[in-house]
Amino acid sequence: MPFHPDPGRRNAVILPPPQRRCAPAPLSTKELSKETWPDFQRLFGKRGEWGVCWCAYYQRARPIPPDETRGWSLERRAKRNREDKVALVEQGRAHGILVYVGDDPVGWCQYGPREELPRIDAARNYKALGLGGGRLWRITCLSVDRAHRGEGVARMALAAALKSIESQGGGTVEAYPVTHRGALAVWFGTQSMFARHGFKVVGPYGRSNVVMRKTVRRRPGSKVAGAKP
Ligand SMILES: CC(C)(COP(=O)(O)OP(=O)(O)OC[C@H]1O[C@@H](n2cnc3c(N)ncnc32)[C@H](O)[C@@H]1OP(=O)(O)O)[C@@H](O)C(=O)NCCC(=O)NCCS
């Protein structure tokens, strides 16, 4: 261990620069399902800014009527969102990718067919674009545990979501990423992340976001989600 060169602090120990004690565990992904619900619950139960939402927001066509939610505490809101989310998972109406470091769920990407994520359709900014539909998928949320940000977790979640869409028949995929650092709605991901996958801007979405689209081809041999055999 080297000694501090400052004569006034002779024999002071200089600590080496912070280093990881061991190589980071590799990242892996799983699809949200009844089986992985406990992991989703662990991730959303961690302290974090999304702890109240439980990624239920974009799954509702409209907010819960204010008459019903008046006076609710954050805990009460979180409980309702969690209950609604688990019901959707049990009905197979909630899609998403969980990212793990070892066994620890650390990241999340919500995706799904348009019908599963109808809230975007109600947004004034979105309606103004008058975009056509067809078979449309949406990617509406990326969330990463604070302790694992900047490690490529969101990038991995997005790549896995696109693979899942491909294996479920593909189609047009739509995203709403932020255009610059410091923008608030960063849960939509960043424009650069989507551009790297070949997404193109189709219009503005408010001041700090854009709507981007890409066509994902169906993986040969894959079943079209929702199609009758
Ligand atoms: C935005 C977020 C998902 C990024 O996750 P991450 O795993 O740290 O991101 P990655 O390391 O995979 O990097 C992905 C890209 O995001 C960029 N990025 C990361 N944090 C960012 C931030 N705060 N603002 C803008 N861009 C950011 C990276 O530079 C990178 O861009 P690049 O691909 O062009 O290099 C993460 O910071 C997060 O969860 N933020 C909170 C989101 C939130 O509020 N969710 C709750 C919704 S209820």
The ligand as an SDF file (V2000), in Angstrom:
LIG
                    3D

 48 50  0  0  0  0  0  0  0  0999 V2000
  -33.5940    6.1800  -17.6050 C   0  0  0  0  0  0  0  0  0  0  0  0
  -33.1580    4.8410  -17.0340 C   0  0  0  0  0  0  0  0  0  0  0  0
  -34.2190    3.7950  -17.3390 C   0  0  0  0  0  0  0  0  0  0  0  0
  -31.8380    4.4640  -17.7050 C   0  0  0  0  0  0  0  0  0  0  0  0
  -31.4690    3.1840  -17.2430 O   0  0  0  0  0  0  0  0  0  0  0  0
  -29.9280    2.7170  -17.2680 P   0  0  0  0  0  0  0  0  0  0  0  0
  -29.8870    1.2490  -17.0880 O   0  0  0  0  0  0  0  0  0  0  0  0
  -29.1570    3.5470  -16.3270 O   0  0  0  0  0  0  0  0  0  0  0  0
  -29.5320    3.1020  -18.7630 O   0  0  0  0  0  0  0  0  0  0  0  0
  -28.3790    2.4270  -19.6230 P   0  0  0  0  0  0  0  0  0  0  0  0
  -27.1310    2.3480  -18.8290 O   0  0  0  0  0  0  0  0  0  0  0  0
  -28.8650    1.1730  -20.2800 O   0  0  0  0  0  0  0  0  0  0  0  0
  -28.2170    3.5460  -20.7350 O   0  0  0  0  0  0  0  0  0  0  0  0
  -29.2530    3.7480  -21.6790 C   0  0  0  0  0  0  0  0  0  0  0  0
  -29.1890    5.1540  -22.2390 C   0  0  0  0  0  0  0  0  0  0  0  0
  -29.8460    6.0520  -21.3480 O   0  0  0  0  0  0  0  0  0  0  0  0
  -29.0300    7.1910  -21.1440 C   0  0  0  0  0  0  0  0  0  0  0  0
  -29.3970    7.6740  -19.8140 N   0  0  0  0  0  0  0  0  0  0  0  0
  -29.2200    7.0670  -18.6520 C   0  0  0  0  0  0  0  0  0  0  0  0
  -29.7340    7.8270  -17.6680 N   0  0  0  0  0  0  0  0  0  0  0  0
  -30.2510    8.9270  -18.2490 C   0  0  0  0  0  0  0  0  0  0  0  0
  -30.9130   10.0780  -17.7660 C   0  0  0  0  0  0  0  0  0  0  0  0
  -31.1630   10.2670  -16.4610 N   0  0  0  0  0  0  0  0  0  0  0  0
  -31.3060   11.0020  -18.6520 N   0  0  0  0  0  0  0  0  0  0  0  0
  -31.0770   10.8450  -19.9660 C   0  0  0  0  0  0  0  0  0  0  0  0
  -30.4460    9.7710  -20.4780 N   0  0  0  0  0  0  0  0  0  0  0  0
  -30.0380    8.8300  -19.6120 C   0  0  0  0  0  0  0  0  0  0  0  0
  -27.6150    6.6500  -21.2790 C   0  0  0  0  0  0  0  0  0  0  0  0
  -26.6990    7.6660  -21.6010 O   0  0  0  0  0  0  0  0  0  0  0  0
  -27.7900    5.6990  -22.4270 C   0  0  0  0  0  0  0  0  0  0  0  0
  -27.8210    6.3950  -23.6470 O   0  0  0  0  0  0  0  0  0  0  0  0
  -26.9940    5.8470  -24.8930 P   0  0  0  0  0  0  0  0  0  0  0  0
  -27.5560    4.4570  -25.1530 O   0  0  0  0  0  0  0  0  0  0  0  0
  -27.2650    6.8000  -25.9730 O   0  0  0  0  0  0  0  0  0  0  0  0
  -25.5780    5.7950  -24.4620 O   0  0  0  0  0  0  0  0  0  0  0  0
  -32.9050    4.9400  -15.4790 C   0  0  0  0  0  0  0  0  0  0  0  0
  -32.0850    6.0360  -15.2190 O   0  0  0  0  0  0  0  0  0  0  0  0
  -34.1820    5.0690  -14.6830 C   0  0  0  0  0  0  0  0  0  0  0  0
  -34.7870    4.0760  -14.2830 O   0  0  0  0  0  0  0  0  0  0  0  0
  -34.6260    6.3080  -14.4070 N   0  0  0  0  0  0  0  0  0  0  0  0
  -35.8640    6.5310  -13.6970 C   0  0  0  0  0  0  0  0  0  0  0  0
  -37.0180    6.2380  -14.6220 C   0  0  0  0  0  0  0  0  0  0  0  0
  -38.3360    6.4380  -13.9090 C   0  0  0  0  0  0  0  0  0  0  0  0
  -38.5970    7.5040  -13.4010 O   0  0  0  0  0  0  0  0  0  0  0  0
  -39.1510    5.3780  -13.9110 N   0  0  0  0  0  0  0  0  0  0  0  0
  -40.3650    5.4410  -13.1680 C   0  0  0  0  0  0  0  0  0  0  0  0
  -41.5900    5.5220  -13.9940 C   0  0  0  0  0  0  0  0  0  0  0  0
  -43.0000    5.3930  -12.8920 S   0  0  0  0  0  0  0  0  0  0  0  0
  1  2  1  0
  2  3  1  0
  2  4  1  0
  2 36  1  0
  4  5  1  0
  5  6  1  0
  6  7  2  0
  6  8  1  0
  6  9  1  0
  9 10  1  0
 10 11  2  0
 10 12  1  0
 10 13  1  0
 13 14  1  0
 14 15  1  0
 15 16  1  0
 15 30  1  0
 16 17  1  0
 17 18  1  0
 17 28  1  0
 18 19  1  0
 18 27  1  0
 19 20  2  0
 20 21  1  0
 21 22  1  0
 21 27  2  0
 22 23  1  0
 22 24  2  0
 24 25  1  0
 25 26  2  0
 26 27  1  0
 28 29  1  0
 28 30  1  0
 30 31  1  0
 31 32  1  0
 32 33  2  0
 32 34  1  0
 32 35  1  0
 36 37  1  0
 36 38  1  0
 38 39  2  0
 38 40  1  0
 40 41  1  0
 41 42  1  0
 42 43  1  0
 43 44  2  0
 43 45  1  0
 45 46  1  0
 46 47  1  0
 47 48  1  0
M  END
$$$$
